[in-house]
């Protein structure tokens, strides 16, 4: 357990809250134990009796948007089964925020400003070194589409020729290792099948308005222009349920209160999930999540 890093973590959390309070956001808390996790093919929520521990607060936060909230954020614990390693822990801390009348481009501007604010508040500068690489947050963040990245480094187009298994393998083995290391790199405009909760681009329904940002080789955040169509969202959930069934995974019930909120009407909005543990890893130049949060789970270890 690294006590200086825990002190830095506290300063990061304070800086995050200061950023959102200064911009008129409301901090919210939503249930951690939930009756229906979001149906996504490869995200598994740990069971908790007849319910599950949340992998994300997303669906409950969107219900708040449908009820009239306009700018909300949440910091809190989330859980995923089978995720344990130097960058993963079954329990982790997630930051999510949502804005109505915004899309994924506005959320990217938020993210750029938030990261600069955190580093300036905690370290006094927006340049830092992570794993030997000098990184400048103030430089324009490098953006390229998923299609561009795969054509350049993997040699195929996942938008025109979707292959889920090949996509995941090449993302890990070919695309992510090739991304620039001297500044944040944003992969944007994902193939539609890889973004079950995102709005599709109006001029090309094969592409979803989703981006992910990598900093120093760490996948830090995942953002969408949120899907507000209840019919399309139900169809995507059912498709994911069928795929989970085919793979022998647990199939969660549909979150009917969330779908009812979409039926009621959720305004156009953008949202994001950002890994706080990984943000603190960047600030502390840490290579293992256990360096920045106490009591990390390791195989065979007792908490």
C-alpha positions in Angstrom: 0.0 0.0 0.0 1.5 3.3 -1.1 0.4 6.1 1.3 1.8 9.0 -0.7 -0.1 7.8 -3.7 -3.3 7.6 -1.6 -2.8 11.2 -0.6 -2.4 12.1 -4.2 -5.6 10.2 -5.0 -7.4 12.3 -2.5 -6.2 15.5 -4.2 -7.3 14.1 -7.6 -10.8 13.4 -6.2 -11.1 16.9 -4.8 -9.9 18.4 -8.1 -12.5 16.4 -10.0 -15.3 17.6 -7.8 -14.1 21.2 -7.9 -14.1 21.0 -11.8 -17.8 19.9 -11.9 -19.1 22.1 -9.1 -17.6 25.2 -10.9 -19.5 24.2 -14.1 -22.9 23.9 -12.5 -23.1 20.1 -12.3 -25.0 18.3 -9.6 -23.3 15.3 -7.9 -25.6 12.3 -7.7 -25.6 8.9 -6.1 -27.4 5.9 -7.7 -27.8 2.3 -6.5 -24.8 0.1 -6.4 -26.8 -3.1 -6.1 -29.2 -3.2 -9.1 -31.9 -5.6 -10.4 -30.9 -5.4 -14.1 -27.4 -4.6 -15.4 -27.1 -3.2 -18.9 -27.1 -5.9 -21.5 -23.7 -5.7 -23.2 -22.0 -8.7 -24.7 -18.7 -8.7 -22.9 -19.3 -6.8 -19.6 -20.2 -9.2 -16.8 -21.7 -7.8 -13.5 -21.0 -9.8 -10.3 -24.1 -11.4 -8.8 -25.3 -10.2 -5.4 -28.1 -12.4 -4.2 -31.1 -11.9 -6.6 -29.5 -8.8 -7.9 -26.1 -7.7 -9.3 -23.4 -5.2 -8.4 -23.3 -2.4 -11.0 -20.7 -2.4 -13.8 -21.7 1.3 -14.3 -24.3 3.7 -13.0 -25.2 4.7 -16.6 -28.8 3.5 -16.8 -29.9 5.1 -13.5 -28.2 8.3 -14.4 -30.0 8.4 -17.7 -33.3 8.0 -15.8 -32.4 11.2 -13.9 -31.9 13.0 -17.3 -35.3 11.8 -18.4 -36.8 13.2 -15.2 -35.4 16.7 -15.8 -31.7 16.7 -14.7 -29.4 18.5 -17.1 -25.9 18.3 -15.8 -25.0 15.4 -13.5 -21.9 13.6 -12.4 -21.1 10.6 -10.1 -18.0 9.2 -8.5 -18.3 5.8 -7.0 -17.5 2.1 -6.9 -18.3 -0.2 -9.9 -17.7 -3.9 -10.3 -16.9 -6.4 -13.1 -16.4 -10.1 -12.9 -13.2 -11.7 -14.2 -11.2 -8.4 -14.4 -8.0 -8.6 -12.4 -4.5 -7.5 -13.3 -2.1 -4.6 -13.4 -4.8 -2.3 -15.0 -7.9 -4.0 -13.7 -9.5 -4.8 -10.3 -12.9 -6.4 -9.9 -13.9 -3.3 -7.9 -12.9 0.0 -9.3 -13.8 3.7 -9.1 -15.7 5.3 -12.0 -16.5 8.8 -12.8 -19.5 9.4 -15.1 -21.0 12.6 -16.2 -23.9 13.5 -18.6 -25.0 16.7 -20.2 -28.3 17.3 -22.0 -28.2 19.1 -25.4 -24.7 17.9 -25.9 -23.0 15.2 -28.0 -19.8 13.3 -27.9 -17.8 16.3 -29.3 -18.8 18.5 -26.3 -18.0 15.6 -23.9 -14.5 15.5 -25.4 -14.0 19.2 -24.7 -15.1 18.5 -21.1 -12.5 15.7 -20.9 -9.7 17.8 -22.2 -10.5 20.5 -19.7 -11.0 18.1 -16.8 -7.6 16.4 -17.3 -5.8 19.7 -17.6 -7.5 20.9 -14.4 -6.6 17.8 -12.4 -3.0 17.8 -13.4 -2.7 21.6 -12.9 -4.3 21.3 -9.4 -2.4 18.3 -8.2 1.0 18.8 -9.8 1.1 22.4 -10.9 1.5 21.7 -14.6 -0.2 20.0 -17.5 2.9 18.1 -18.7 4.1 14.9 -17.1 6.1 11.7 -17.6 4.4 8.4 -17.6 6.5 5.2 -18.0 9.3 7.2 -19.5 7.2 9.0 -22.1 6.8 12.8 -21.9 3.1 13.7 -22.3 1.6 17.2 -22.9 -2.1 17.6 -22.1 -2.1 21.1 -23.5 -1.2 20.0 -27.1 -4.2 19.3 -29.4 -5.4 15.8 -28.6 -4.7 13.5 -31.5 -8.0 12.2 -33.0 -8.5 9.5 -35.6 -11.4 7.3 -36.5 -11.4 3.6 -35.7 -11.6 3.0 -39.5 -8.4 5.0 -40.1 -6.6 3.3 -37.2 -7.5 -0.2 -38.4 -6.7 0.5 -42.0 -3.3 1.9 -41.0 -2.2 -0.7 -38.4 -4.4 -3.8 -38.8 -4.9 -3.7 -42.6 -8.7 -4.0 -42.7 -11.9 -1.9 -42.4 -14.1 -3.0 -39.4 -16.9 -0.6 -40.5 -17.3 -2.2 -43.9 -16.5 -5.8 -42.8 -17.4 -6.2 -39.2 -15.8 -9.2 -37.3 -16.2 -8.9 -33.5 -13.5 -11.4 -32.6 -11.0 -10.1 -35.1 -11.8 -6.5 -34.0 -11.0 -7.2 -30.3 -7.8 -9.1 -31.1 -6.4 -6.5 -33.5 -7.4 -3.7 -31.2 -5.3 -5.2 -28.4 -2.4 -6.5 -30.5 -2.0 -4.0 -33.3 -3.9 -0.8 -32.8 -3.5 0.1 -29.2 0.3 -0.5 -29.1 0.7 1.8 -32.2 -1.1 4.8 -30.7 0.9 8.0 -30.1 2.5 8.2 -26.6 3.3 11.9 -26.3 -0.3 13.2 -26.0 -3.7 11.8 -25.5 -5.0 9.9 -28.5 -8.8 9.7 -29.2 -10.2 6.8 -31.3 -13.6 8.0 -32.6 -16.5 6.8 -34.6 -16.7 3.1 -33.7 -18.5 0.4 -35.8 -22.1 0.4 -34.8 -22.0 -3.2 -33.3 -19.3 -2.0 -30.9 -21.5 0.7 -29.3 -24.8 -0.7 -28.1 -25.7 2.5 -26.1 -24.6 5.1 -28.6 -26.4 7.1 -31.2 -25.6 6.2 -34.9 -24.2 8.9 -37.2 -27.1 10.2 -39.4 -25.1 10.0 -42.6 -23.7 6.5 -42.0 -25.7 4.1 -39.7 -22.8 1.7 -39.8 -20.9 4.1 -37.5 -21.7 5.1 -33.9 -20.9 8.4 -32.2 -18.5 6.9 -29.7 -14.9 7.6 -28.7 -12.3 6.3 -26.4 -9.2 8.2 -25.2 -5.8 6.7 -24.5 -3.1 8.4 -22.4 0.3 6.9 -22.1 -1.0 3.6 -23.4 -3.8 3.5 -20.8 -7.4 3.4 -22.0 -8.8 6.2 -19.8 -12.4 7.0 -20.9 -15.3 5.9 -23.1 -17.9 8.4 -24.4 -21.1 8.5 -26.4 -23.7 10.6 -28.0 -26.3 8.8 -26.1 -29.0 6.7 -27.8 -32.4 8.1 -26.9 -34.7 5.9 -29.1 -36.5 3.3 -26.9 -37.3 1.0 -29.8 -33.7 0.9 -31.0 -32.4 0.5 -27.5 -34.7 -2.4 -26.7 -33.7 -4.1 -30.0 -30.0 -3.7 -29.1 -30.5 -5.1 -25.6 -32.3 -8.1 -27.1 -29.5 -8.7 -29.6 -26.9 -8.5 -26.8 -28.9 -10.9 -24.8 -29.0 -13.4 -27.6 -25.3 -13.1 -28.1 -24.7 -13.6 -24.4 -26.9 -16.7 -24.5 -24.9 -18.0 -27.5 -21.7 -17.6 -25.6 -23.0 -19.3 -22.5 -23.0 -16.1 -20.5 -25.6 -15.1 -17.9 -28.4 -13.2 -19.5 -29.7 -10.3 -17.4 -33.3 -9.2 -17.4 -34.2 -6.1 -19.4 -34.1 -2.9 -17.4 -37.8 -2.0 -18.0 -37.7 1.2 -15.8 -34.9 2.5 -18.0 -36.7 1.7 -21.2 -39.8 3.3 -19.8 -37.8 6.4 -19.1 -36.7 6.4 -22.8 -40.3 6.1 -23.8 -41.2 9.1 -21.6 -38.5 11.0 -23.4 -34.8 11.6 -22.7 -33.4 14.7 -24.2 -30.4 14.6 -26.6 -27.3 14.2 -24.4 -23.7 13.1 -24.2 -22.1 11.0 -21.5 -18.8 9.4 -20.5 -17.3 6.9 -18.1 -13.7 7.7 -17.0 -11.6 5.4 -14.8 -10.4 7.3 -11.7 -7.9 4.6 -10.8 -6.2 5.0 -14.2 -6.3 8.8 -13.9 -4.5 8.5 -10.6 -2.0 6.0 -12.1 -1.1 8.7 -14.7 -0.6 11.4 -12.0 1.5 9.0 -9.9 3.4 7.4 -12.7 2.2 4.1 -11.4 2.2 0.9 -13.5 -0.1 -1.2 -11.3 -3.6 -0.3 -10.1 -2.6 -1.7 -6.7 -0.2 1.3 -6.3 -3.1 3.8 -6.3 -5.9 2.0 -4.4 -5.7 0.0 -1.2 -6.8 -3.6 -0.9 -6.7 -4.6 -4.5 -7.7 -8.1 -5.3 -5.1 -10.5 -6.5 -5.5 -14.3 -7.2 -5.2 -16.1 -3.9 -4.9 -13.0 -1.8 -7.1 -12.1 1.1 -8.5 -8.5 1.4 
